[in-house]
Amino acid sequence: MKVKITPLNIATAFLLFLAVYIGIYGIKINNSKTLNFSGTICAVFVLFAFVVFVIDMMLRNFFPDTKKLWIIECCFIVLTAVIYLLVK
């Protein structure tokens, strides 16, 4: 099996790193003195990582060429960031 490094692989690794980091060190929300949302935020990042992993596997099946795969996945990441900023 040939291992391909893709942008969504990097995004999945980053999301899993954030989940583990928040799970170990916790997170502080400025206005909340008594509530601890570290477990919830950690679970959300794990869910995001799973979704990104599944999308990566689907795109790998559709685009076997590595160069085309990189272009499509980079466009997907940019589109997702733009939609996030528009909704925010």
C-alpha positions as CSV (number, residue, x, y, z in Angstrom):
1,M,0.0,0.0,0.0
2,K,1.4,3.3,-1.1
3,V,1.2,6.1,1.5
4,K,0.2,9.5,0.2
5,I,0.7,12.7,2.1
6,T,-2.2,15.0,1.4
7,P,-3.4,18.3,2.8
8,L,-6.4,16.6,4.4
9,N,-4.0,14.1,6.1
10,I,-2.1,17.1,7.5
11,A,-5.4,18.6,8.6
12,T,-6.5,15.4,10.3
13,A,-3.2,15.1,12.2
14,F,-3.5,18.8,13.3
15,L,-7.1,18.2,14.6
16,L,-6.1,15.1,16.4
17,F,-3.1,17.0,17.9
18,L,-5.5,19.7,19.1
19,A,-7.8,17.1,20.6
20,V,-5.0,15.5,22.5
21,Y,-3.5,18.8,23.6
22,I,-6.9,20.0,24.9
23,G,-7.6,16.7,26.5
24,I,-4.3,16.8,28.4
25,Y,-3.9,20.5,29.3
26,G,-7.6,21.7,29.1
27,I,-8.9,24.9,27.8
28,K,-10.1,28.0,29.5
29,I,-13.1,30.0,28.3
30,N,-12.9,33.6,29.3
31,N,-16.4,34.2,30.6
32,S,-16.9,30.8,32.3
33,K,-15.5,30.5,35.8
34,T,-17.1,27.2,36.8
35,L,-17.9,25.4,33.6
36,N,-15.3,23.1,32.0
37,F,-15.9,22.3,28.3
38,S,-12.5,20.6,27.7
39,G,-14.1,17.2,27.1
40,T,-16.7,18.5,24.8
41,I,-14.3,20.5,22.7
42,C,-11.9,17.5,22.6
43,A,-14.8,15.3,21.3
44,V,-15.7,17.9,18.7
45,F,-12.1,18.0,17.4
46,V,-12.0,14.2,17.2
47,L,-15.3,14.2,15.3
48,F,-13.9,16.9,12.9
49,A,-10.8,14.8,12.4
50,F,-12.9,11.7,11.6
51,V,-15.0,13.7,9.1
52,V,-11.9,15.1,7.4
53,F,-10.4,11.6,7.3
54,V,-13.5,10.2,5.6
55,I,-13.5,13.0,3.1
56,D,-9.8,12.4,2.4
57,M,-10.5,8.7,1.7
58,M,-13.4,9.6,-0.7
59,L,-11.3,12.1,-2.6
60,R,-8.5,9.6,-2.9
61,N,-10.8,7.2,-4.6
62,F,-12.1,9.8,-7.0
63,F,-8.7,11.3,-7.9
64,P,-5.9,8.7,-8.1
65,D,-3.4,11.2,-9.5
66,T,-1.5,12.9,-6.6
67,K,-1.1,16.3,-8.2
68,K,-4.8,16.6,-9.0
69,L,-5.6,15.3,-5.5
70,W,-3.5,18.0,-3.9
71,I,-5.2,20.7,-6.0
72,I,-8.7,19.5,-5.1
73,E,-7.9,19.1,-1.4
74,C,-6.3,22.5,-1.2
75,C,-9.3,24.0,-2.9
76,F,-11.6,22.2,-0.4
77,I,-9.7,23.6,2.5
78,V,-9.8,27.1,1.1
79,L,-13.5,26.8,0.4
80,T,-14.2,25.5,3.9
81,A,-12.2,28.4,5.4
82,V,-14.1,31.0,3.3
83,I,-17.5,29.5,4.3
84,Y,-16.4,29.6,7.9
85,L,-15.4,33.2,7.7
86,L,-18.6,34.2,5.9
87,V,-20.7,32.4,8.5
88,K,-18.7,33.9,11.4
